[in-house]
Amino acid sequence: GIIMDEKIDVGNLMQRVRELEEKVEQLRLSRRVLMYLIEKIEKEKLCFLTKLEKENNRLHQDNCRYAHRLLRKNSKIIELQSKLENYSTESSPAEI
């Protein structure tokens, strides 16, 4: 009767404890895997952001160089237009 029930209960409880310990170990393993994946994703994100920052800086420098070239070309055009106007007024026939 009672002694057999207690042995069965203890046996069941010990089996349940083993099952729960296995689940805890699986959870620990899953947590380690998740932490590894999070770490890997963070590293990849940092690498990607670094590449984007470098590309952004490169594009900014290219844009500045292009703007300076445009300013120089614009100055040259203005200079040539001025020379052309001066040439036109100097070489125009005098009115009689």
Secondary structure, 3 states (H helix, E strand, C coil): CHHHHHHHHHHHHHHHHHHHHHHHHHHHHHHHHHHHHHHHHHHHHHHHHHHHHHHHHHHHHHHHHHHHHHHHHHHHHHHHHHHHHHHHHHHCCCCC
